[in-house]
Amino acid sequence: MTTLFLYFGAALAEIGGCFAFWAWLRLGKSVLWLIPGVLALAVFAYLLTRIDTDFAGRAYAAYGGIYIASSLLWLWVVEGVRADRWDLTGAAICLLGAAIILWGPRAV
């Protein structure tokens, strides 16, 4: 369960950090938005290193599914746009893939 919290925390930090840049460049917000954006991206990187796996590539690959699902949640909560059935179907497939990558049986 800790792994999922770390992944979702990393996703929130990455999406929030990237959104700060989006707000500055695309929405005309102040350049000061970059300060919390950069801090959030540092938190993202830190949290992703806390994933309990022996290989960084596997942690990053599994994170992809969590990131996609979290991005759709951001779309709804922050941007006020509901995901459609194709968004949700794609996210479900990605989450299944992330679970297989993270918890699939491995040869020792």
HELIX and SHEET records of a PDB file:
HELIX    1   1 THR A    2  ARG A   26  1                                  25    
HELIX    2   2 VAL A   31  TRP A   33  5                                   3    
HELIX    3   3 LEU A   34  THR A   49  1                                  16    
HELIX    4   4 ALA A   56  VAL A   77  1                                  22    
HELIX    5   5 ARG A   85  TRP A  103  1                                  19    
END                                                                             
